[in-house]
Amino acid sequence: MPTKLLLREAKAPTNSIPLSEVGLEQHQRNAEWLARHREEILEPDLPIIDPHHHLWENSTFRYLFEEYLADVQSGHNIRASVFVECGAFYRKAGSPQMARVGEVEFANGVAVKAADGDYGKTLVCAGIVSSADISVGAEVAELLDAQLAVGGGRLRGVRVITKWDSDEALNNGRFVVPSRLMQDRDFRAGFAALAPRGLSFDALIYHPQILELAELARAFPDTTIVLNHIGGLIAETRNYKARKEDAIAQWRASMAELAKCPNVFVKLGGLGMPYLGYGFDTLEVPACSERLAEVWGPFFKHCIDQFGPHRCMFESNFPPDRESVGYPVLWNAFKRVATGYSACEKRSLFFGAAAKAHLNVSAIGPLVSA
């Protein structure tokens, strides 16, 4: 079955490409800017699983094991992390579909390196969410089985970029996504291959698509779905900004409807990406955690109110959110948002929900389950 997801030429999968001088300068400028604001770590003993980060390197940016390790060792008690696909380190040989096995091989290699204990306590890439084009239908099973075979027991789910909006300027991801893809017969035939293999589905969408995702969740009640970045709220972008309050109201109502599906979890984060329009990346000095919690907190709390702490997890979404905030300040902001929740609820928000959705706890031992 032919794919419904055509790769944009300028968004080809990335492999290890040396940083250019321009890339090095951009990376250094970002690091210097983030260093202008530092904070004391709040609740430094609170155990955290970071359920959403990426690793990649190309001519303009490098964020690999060493860079991520520096972030997770900056003060918070990050016990484990989940690598989420980002179109990196695909195999150079084979079909475009099977080339995706390379990203799982890479992430599992990082996990093995982190697990030997020589690099600290954090089990980096303890969970892996791979890329799989399920729009090809049932034949995606060949790819899923190959990824599971090289995943070292860490492959827990797949992510398919399905975000689409009527504002064409927002359709700028790696793939040209048709509208209403999640209703496509072949897409659903591929989706049906996930649950029998114990794999979840990470949904990357925009908020007008939330009800479409709810239909998918109801059709596949045995498949765990993890909604990325609170559902892709784009109220501060382009055509939506003039009717921001209506867009937020639509998001709130749609999230309440999606929450009725018990197989859906939500990742709380991803709002630091510049294109979402919050403007924190443009400040002379990075925003403090109090300000971030003030602006983002109401959205996160609505998710928690609807889904409950046991189905919500704070996420770093690094390095994309690094454009707006440093890792220590970001987790401080999350902890400020969580003020007022019980110790048990906090454990779910920072650890338990992520472990349930993304980690094979029995395979990674007492370091994470403690």
Sequence and secondary structure as in RCSB ss.txt:
>XXXX:A:sequence
MPTKLLLREAKAPTNSIPLSEVGLEQHQRNAEWLARHREEILEPDLPIIDPHHHLWENSTFRYLFEEYLADVQSG
HNIRASVFVECGAFYRKAGSPQMARVGEVEFANGVAVKAADGDYGKTLVCAGIVSSADISVGAEVAELLDAQLAV
GGGRLRGVRVITKWDSDEALNNGRFVVPSRLMQDRDFRAGFAALAPRGLSFDALIYHPQILELAELARAFPDTTI
VLNHIGGLIAETRNYKARKEDAIAQWRASMAELAKCPNVFVKLGGLGMPYLGYGFDTLEVPACSERLAEVWGPFF
KHCIDQFGPHRCMFESNFPPDRESVGYPVLWNAFKRVATGYSACEKRSLFFGAAAKAHLNVSAIGPLVSA
>XXXX:A:secstr
   S EE GGG  B      HHHHHHHHHHHHHHTT     SSTTSEEEEEEE  EE SS EE HHHHHHHHTSS
SEEEEEEEE  SBS  SSS TTGGGHHHHHHHHHHHHHHHTSTT S EEEEEEEEE  GGG GGGHHHHHHHHHH
TTT EEEEEEE    SSGGG  SSEE  TTGGG HHHHHHHTTTGGGT EEEEE  GGGHHHHHHHHHH TTS E
EESGGGT  TTSHHHHTTHHHHHHHHHHHHHHHTT TTEEEEE  TT GGGS  GGG SS   HHHHHHHHHHHH
HHHHHHH GGGEEE   BTGGGGT  HHHHHHHHHHHTTTS HHHHHIIIIIHHHHHH  HHHH HHHH 
